[in-house]
Amino acid sequence: MTDFIIHWIVAGGYFGIFLLMALENVVPPIPSEVIMGLGGIAVARGQMEMLPLLLWGTAGTTAGNVFWYAIGRRLGYARFRPFVERHGRWLTIEWDDVERVRGFLHDHGGWVIFVFRFMPTFRTMISLPAGMAAMPMPRFLVMTFAGSIIWNGVLAGAGFYLGSRFAELDRYVGPVGIALTALALAWYAWRVATWKPRG
C-alpha cells in the first residue's frame, strides 16, 4: 500500500494527493495518515510546499465526504425508515434513534461535523446522516473543510517533522489505526449480539 501511495504522490503531485484523499473517504483501506504523512515528508525534502499540500489534500477529503453526503441526501430521511425497521438489528438502531440523531444534527450539526473530523473511525461515516438530515450544503462544506484541514495539518506536520524517517511514522500511526478499527469492529459485534428492540 505504501509503495502504491508513493507512486501516486510522485507521479501525480498535488492532484495525486487530491485523488488519494478523495478515495480514502470512499474506500477506507487507503489511510489518510500515510497519504498526508508522506506528503509532509515530501515537503521536508523540498519536493512539495506545505500550503498547497494542505489545500489539495483537504479538497480531496471534502470531495470524498460529499460523495456520502449526496447518497444520504438522495436516500432521504423518510425513505430510510423501512430499511431501519427491517434491518434494525444489524444497524443496532431503532427509528427513535434515527429521529434523535436527525434532531441533534439539525440543532448542532455544524459542530458535530467539525468535531467528527478528528475521529479516525467515524469522520467519514457522519457525512451520510448529515445528508439524510438535509443539512445545508454550505454549512456541511465549511465544517468539513475546517475540521479536515486541521487534521490533515497534524498528519502532514508529523511527516515533515520526521522527514525521511517514514518508518517511524508508519510504526506508530499504523498500529493506532489498526487498533481503533479493531475496537470499532468489536464494539459493533457486541452491539449486534446484545441488541434488543426497546418496543
ZAVEXLO-559469 format. One record per residue: x, y negated, z negated of N, C-alpha, C, CB in turn. Coordinates in steps of 0.1 Angstrom, whole numbers. Glycine has a CB too. Example, Ala and Ser with C-alpha at 12.3 -4.5 7.8 and 13.67 -1.06 7.14 Angstrom:
BEGIN
   npx   npy   npz  capx  capy  capz   cpx   cpy   cpz  cbpx  cbpy  cbpz
   132    57   -78   123    45   -78   132    33   -78   113    45   -90
   128    22   -71   137    11   -71   129     0   -79   141     6   -57
***
This chain:
BEGIN
   npx   npy   npz  capx  capy  capz   cpx   cpy   cpz  cbpx  cbpy  cbpz
     8    12     0     0     0     0     9   -13     0    -9     0   -12
    19   -12    -8    28   -24    -9    35   -27     5    39   -22   -19
    40   -17    12    46   -19    25    36   -25    35    52    -6    30
    23   -20    34    13   -25    43    11   -40    41     0   -17    41
    10   -44    28     8   -58    25    20   -66    29     5   -60    10
    32   -62    26    44   -69    30    44   -71    45    57   -62    26
    40   -61    53    39   -62    68    30   -73    72    35   -49    74
    18   -73    66     8   -83    69    13   -97    65    -5   -80    62
    19   -99    54    24  -112    50    35  -117    59    29  -111    35
    44  -108    63    55  -112    72    49  -115    86    66  -101    72
    41  -107    91    36  -108   104    25  -119   105    30   -95   109
    17  -120    95     5  -130    96     7  -143    89    -7  -123    91
    17  -144    81    19  -156    73     7  -160    65    22  -167    83
     3  -173    65    -8  -177    57   -21  -171    61    -9  -192    57
   -23  -169    74   -35  -163    79   -36  -149    74   -37  -164    94
   -25  -142    74   -24  -128    69   -29  -128    54   -10  -122    70
   -24  -138    46   -28  -139    32   -44  -141    32   -21  -151    25
   -49  -149    40   -63  -151    40   -71  -138    43   -67  -162    51
   -67  -131    53   -74  -119    57   -73  -108    46   -68  -113    70
   -61  -107    40   -59   -97    29   -68  -101    17   -45   -96    25
   -68  -113    13   -76  -117     2   -91  -116     4   -73  -132    -2
   -95  -118    17  -109  -116    20  -113  -101    19  -112  -121    34
  -104   -93    25  -106   -78    24  -106   -73    10   -96   -71    33
   -97   -79     2   -96   -74   -12  -109   -76   -20   -85   -82   -20
  -117   -85   -16  -130   -87   -22  -141   -79   -16  -134  -102   -22
  -139   -73    -4  -149   -65     2  -145   -50     0  -149   -68    17
  -132   -47     0  -126   -34    -2  -117   -34   -13  -119   -28    12
  -122   -32   -26  -114   -35   -38  -100   -28   -39  -122   -30   -49
   -98   -16   -32   -85   -10   -34   -73   -19   -30   -84     3   -26
   -75   -29   -22   -64   -38   -18   -63   -48   -30   -67   -46    -5
   -52   -48   -38   -51   -56   -50   -47   -70   -48   -42   -49   -60
   -54   -80   -53   -51   -94   -52   -38   -96   -60   -62  -103   -56
   -36   -89   -71   -24   -91   -79   -11   -89   -70   -24   -82   -91
   -12   -79   -62     0   -76   -54     1   -86   -42     0   -62   -48
   -10   -90   -36   -10   -99   -25    -4  -112   -29   -24  -101   -19
   -10  -118   -39    -6  -132   -44     8  -131   -50   -16  -138   -53
    11  -120   -57    24  -118   -63    35  -118   -52    25  -105   -71
    33  -111   -41    42  -111   -30    43  -125   -23    38  -100   -20
    31  -131   -23    31  -145   -17    40  -154   -26    17  -150   -17
    39  -153   -39    48  -161   -48    62  -158   -46    44  -158   -62
    65  -145   -44    79  -141   -41    84  -148   -28    81  -126   -40
    75  -148   -18    79  -154    -5    82  -169    -7    68  -152     5
    74  -176   -16    77  -190   -20    90  -191   -26    66  -195   -29
    94  -182   -35   107  -183   -42   118  -181   -32   107  -172   -53
   116  -174   -22   126  -171   -11   126  -182    -1   124  -158    -5
   117  -192    -2   117  -202     8   110  -198    21   131  -206    12
   102  -187    21    95  -183    33    81  -189    34    95  -168    34
    76  -194    23    63  -200    23    63  -212    13    52  -190    18
    52  -220    14    51  -231     4    39  -227    -5    48  -244    12
    40  -232   -18    30  -228   -28    16  -233   -25    35  -232   -41
    15  -246   -21     2  -251   -19    -6  -245    -8     3  -266   -17
     0  -243     4    -7  -236    15   -10  -222    11     1  -236    28
    -1  -215     4    -4  -202    -1   -16  -201    -9     8  -196    -9
   -18  -210   -19   -29  -210   -28   -42  -214   -20   -27  -220   -39
   -41  -223   -11   -53  -227    -4   -58  -216     6   -50  -240     4
   -49  -210    13   -53  -200    22   -58  -187    14   -41  -196    31
   -50  -184     4   -54  -172    -4   -68  -174   -11   -44  -169   -15
   -70  -186   -16   -83  -189   -23   -94  -190   -12   -82  -201   -31
   -91  -195    -1  -102  -195    10  -106  -181    14   -96  -202    23
   -96  -171    14   -99  -157    17  -107  -151     6   -86  -150    19
  -104  -154    -7  -111  -149   -18  -126  -154   -17  -105  -154   -31
  -128  -167   -14  -141  -172   -13  -149  -166    -2  -140  -188   -11
  -142  -164    10  -149  -158    21  -154  -143    18  -140  -157    33
  -145  -136    11  -149  -122     7  -161  -122    -3  -137  -115     0
  -161  -132   -12  -173  -133   -21  -185  -137   -14  -169  -142   -32
  -184  -146    -4  -196  -150     4  -203  -138    10  -192  -161    14
  -195  -128    14  -200  -116    20  -210  -109    11  -188  -106    24
  -206  -108    -2  -215  -101   -12  -227  -111   -15  -208   -97   -24
  -224  -123   -16  -235  -133   -19  -245  -132    -8  -229  -147   -20
  -241  -132     5  -251  -131    16  -259  -118    15  -243  -132    29
  -253  -107    11  -260   -95    10  -271   -96    -1  -251   -83     7
  -267  -102   -12  -277  -104   -23  -288  -113   -19  -270  -109   -35
  -284  -124   -12  -294  -134    -7  -304  -127     3  -288  -146    -1
  -299  -119    12  -307  -112    21  -316  -102    15  -299  -106    33
  -311   -94     6  -318   -84    -1  -330   -91    -9  -309   -76   -11
  -326  -101   -16  -336  -109   -24  -340  -103   -37  -349  -110   -16
  -346  -111   -45  -349  -107   -59  -361   -97   -59  -352  -119   -68
  -372  -100   -53  -384   -92   -54  -382   -79   -47  -396   -99   -47
  -374   -78   -36  -372   -66   -28  -363   -56   -36  -367   -69   -14
  -357   -61   -46  -348   -53   -54  -355   -44   -64  -337   -61   -60
  -367   -48   -68  -375   -42   -78  -377   -27   -76  -388   -49   -81
  -383   -23   -64  -385    -9   -62  -372     0   -63  -391    -6   -48
  -361    -6   -59  -348     1   -59  -344     3   -74  -337    -7   -52
  -346    -7   -82  -343    -6   -96  -352     4  -103  -344   -20  -103
  -365     4  -100  -374    13  -107  -371    28  -103  -388     9  -103
  -366    30   -91  -363    43   -86  -350    48   -91  -364    44   -71
  -340    39   -91  -326    44   -94  -321    37  -107  -317    40   -83
  -330    33  -116  -325    26  -128  -315    34  -136  -337    23  -137
  -316    47  -137  -306    54  -145  -292    53  -140  -310    69  -145
  -291    54  -126  -277    53  -121  -272    38  -121  -277    58  -107
  -281    29  -121  -277    15  -122  -276    11  -137  -287     6  -116
  -281    20  -146  -282    17  -160  -288     4  -164  -267    18  -166
  -298     1  -156  -306   -12  -159  -321    -9  -157  -301   -23  -150
  -329   -18  -163  -343   -18  -160  -347   -32  -154  -351   -15  -173
  -359   -33  -150  -363   -45  -143  -362   -57  -153  -377   -44  -137
  -365   -55  -166  -363   -66  -176  -349   -71  -176  -367   -61  -190
  -339   -62  -174  -325   -66  -174  -322   -75  -162  -316   -54  -174
  -328   -72  -151  -326   -80  -139  -332   -93  -141  -332   -73  -127
  -344   -94  -147  -350  -107  -149  -342  -116  -159  -364  -105  -155
  -336  -110  -169  -328  -117  -178  -315  -123  -171  -324  -109  -190
  -309  -114  -163  -297  -119  -156  -300  -130  -146  -290  -107  -148
  -312  -128  -139  -316  -139  -130  -318  -152  -137  -329  -134  -123
  -325  -151  -149  -327  -163  -157  -314  -170  -162  -336  -160  -168
  -305  -161  -166  -292  -166  -171  -284  -173  -160  -284  -155  -177
  -284  -167  -148  -277  -172  -137  -284  -185  -132  -277  -163  -125
  -297  -186  -133  -304  -198  -129  -301  -210  -139  -319  -196  -130
  -299  -207  -152  -296  -217  -162  -282  -221  -163  -302  -213  -175
  -273  -210  -162  -259  -212  -164  -250  -207  -153  -255  -206  -177
  -256  -205  -141  -249  -197  -130  -236  -202  -126  -258  -197  -118
  -234  -216  -125  -222  -221  -121  -210  -217  -130  -222  -236  -120
  -212  -218  -143  -201  -215  -152  -199  -200  -153  -204  -220  -166
  -210  -192  -151  -208  -177  -151  -199  -173  -139  -222  -170  -150
  -202  -179  -128  -194  -176  -116  -179  -180  -118  -199  -183  -103
  -177  -192  -124  -164  -196  -127  -156  -187  -136  -164  -211  -133
  -162  -184  -147  -156  -175  -157  -153  -161  -152  -164  -174  -170
  -162  -156  -144  -160  -142  -139  -149  -141  -130  -173  -137  -133
  -144  -152  -124  -132  -151  -115  -120  -147  -122  -130  -165  -109
  -120  -147  -136  -108  -143  -143  -109  -129  -149  -106  -153  -155
  -120  -122  -145  -122  -108  -150  -119   -99  -138  -136  -106  -155
  -108   -91  -139  -103   -83  -128  -114   -73  -123   -91   -75  -132
  -122   -68  -132  -132   -57  -128  -144   -63  -121  -135   -49  -139
  -149   -74  -126  -162   -79  -122  -162   -92  -114  -170   -81  -134
  -150   -97  -110  -150  -110  -104  -157  -110   -90  -136  -115  -103
  -157   -99   -83  -164   -98   -71  -179   -94   -72  -157   -88   -61
  -181   -85   -82  -195   -80   -83  -205   -91   -87  -195   -69   -94
  -201  -101   -94  -210  -112   -98  -216  -119   -86  -203  -122  -107
  -210  -118   -74  -215  -125   -62  -228  -120   -58  -205  -125   -51
  -230  -107   -59  -243  -100   -55  -255  -106   -62  -242   -85   -56
  -255  -105   -76  -266  -111   -83  -268  -126   -81  -266  -108   -98
  -257  -133   -79  -258  -147   -76  -266  -150   -63  -244  -154   -75
  -263  -142   -53  -271  -143   -41  -286  -139   -43  -265  -134   -30
  -288  -128   -51  -302  -124   -53  -309  -134   -61  -302  -111   -61
  -302  -142   -70  -309  -152   -78  -310  -165   -70  -301  -155   -90
  -306  -165   -57  -307  -177   -48  -300  -189   -54  -322  -180   -46
  -288  -186   -60  -280  -197   -65  -277  -206   -53  -267  -192   -72
  -278  -219   -54  -274  -228   -43  -260  -225   -38  -276  -243   -47
  -259  -224   -25  -246  -221   -18  -235  -231   -22  -248  -220    -4
  -238  -244   -22  -227  -253   -25  -221  -250   -39  -232  -267   -25
  -230  -248   -49  -225  -245   -63  -217  -232   -63  -237  -245   -73
  -222  -222   -56  -215  -209   -56  -201  -211   -50  -223  -199   -48
  -200  -218   -39  -187  -220   -33  -178  -228   -41  -189  -227   -19
  -183  -239   -48  -174  -247   -56  -168  -239   -68  -181  -260   -61
  -177  -232   -75  -173  -225   -87  -164  -213   -83  -185  -220   -95
  -168  -206   -72  -159  -195   -67  -145  -200   -64  -165  -188   -55
  -144  -211   -56  -131  -216   -52  -124  -221   -64  -133  -228   -42
  -130  -228   -74  -123  -234   -85  -118  -223   -94  -133  -243   -93
  -126  -213   -97  -121  -202  -106  -110  -194   -99  -132  -193  -110
  -112  -192   -86  -102  -183   -78   -89  -190   -77  -108  -180   -65
   -89  -203   -75   -76  -209   -72   -67  -209   -85   -78  -224   -67
   -74  -210   -97   -66  -209  -109   -61  -195  -111   -75  -213  -121
   -69  -185  -109   -65  -171  -110   -54  -168  -100   -76  -161  -108
   -55  -172   -87   -45  -170   -77   -32  -177   -80   -50  -174   -63
   -34  -189   -86   -22  -196   -91   -14  -189  -101   -26  -210   -96
   -21  -183  -110   -14  -175  -121    -6  -163  -114   -24  -169  -131
   -13  -156  -105    -6  -145   -98     6  -149   -90   -16  -137   -90
     4  -160   -82    15  -165   -74    26  -170   -82     9  -176   -64
    22  -177   -93    33  -182  -102    41  -171  -108    27  -190  -113
    34  -160  -112    42  -148  -117    51  -143  -106    32  -137  -121
    47  -142   -94    56  -137   -83    67  -147   -81    48  -136   -70
    65  -160   -81    75  -170   -80    85  -168   -91    69  -184   -80
    81  -167  -103    90  -166  -115    99  -153  -114    82  -165  -128
    93  -142  -109   101  -130  -108   110  -130   -96    92  -118  -109
   106  -138   -86   115  -139   -74   115  -126   -67   128  -143   -78
   127  -121   -64   128  -109   -56   126   -96   -65   142  -108   -50
   124   -98   -78   123   -86   -86   108   -81   -86   127   -89  -101
   103   -78   -75    89   -74   -74    86   -62   -82    86   -71   -59
    96   -53   -83    93   -41   -91    88   -44  -105   106   -32   -92
    93   -55  -111    89   -59  -124    75   -63  -124    98   -70  -130
    71   -71  -114    57   -75  -113    48   -63  -112    55   -85  -102
    51   -54  -102    43   -42  -100    43   -33  -112    48   -35   -87
    53   -33  -119    54   -24  -131    44   -27  -141    68   -24  -137
    41   -40  -143    32   -44  -153    18   -46  -148    37   -57  -160
    16   -53  -136     3   -56  -131    -4   -43  -127     4   -65  -119
     3   -34  -120    -3   -21  -115    -9   -13  -126     8   -13  -108
    -2   -10  -137    -8    -2  -148   -20    -9  -155     2     1  -158
   -19   -23  -156   -30   -30  -162   -43   -29  -153   -27   -45  -164
   -41   -30  -140   -52   -29  -131   -58   -15  -132   -48   -32  -117
   -50    -5  -132   -55     9  -133   -62    11  -146   -43    19  -131
   -56     6  -157   -63     8  -170   -76     2  -171   -54     3  -181
   -77   -10  -165   -90   -17  -165  -101   -10  -157   -89   -32  -160
   -96    -5  -145  -105     3  -137  -110    16  -144   -98     6  -123
  -100    23  -151  -104    35  -158  -114    32  -169   -91    42  -163
  -112    21  -176  -121    17  -187  -135    14  -182  -115     5  -195
  -135     7  -170  -148     4  -164  -156    17  -160  -146    -5  -152
  -148    26  -154  -155    39  -150  -159    47  -162  -145    47  -142
  -151    47  -173  -155    54  -185  -168    48  -191  -144    55  -195
  -168    34  -191  -179    27  -197  -192    31  -189  -177    12  -197
  -190    31  -175  -202    34  -167  -207    48  -169  -198    32  -152
  -198    58  -170  -202    72  -173  -209    73  -186  -189    81  -172
  -204    66  -196  -211    66  -209  -225    60  -208  -202    59  -220
  -226    49  -201  -239    43  -199  -249    53  -192  -238    30  -191
  -245    60  -182  -253    69  -175  -257    80  -184  -246    74  -162
  -248    86  -191  -251    97  -200  -260    94  -211  -238   103  -205
  -259    82  -216  -267    78  -228  -279    70  -225  -259    71  -238
  -282    66  -212  -292    57  -208  -306    63  -210  -290    53  -194
  -315    55  -216  -329    59  -218  -337    47  -215  -332    66  -232
  -348    49  -207  -356    37  -204  -364    32  -217  -367    40  -193
  -364    19  -219  -370    14  -231  -385    16  -231  -367    -1  -233
  -391    17  -219  -405    18  -218  -410    32  -222  -410    16  -204
***
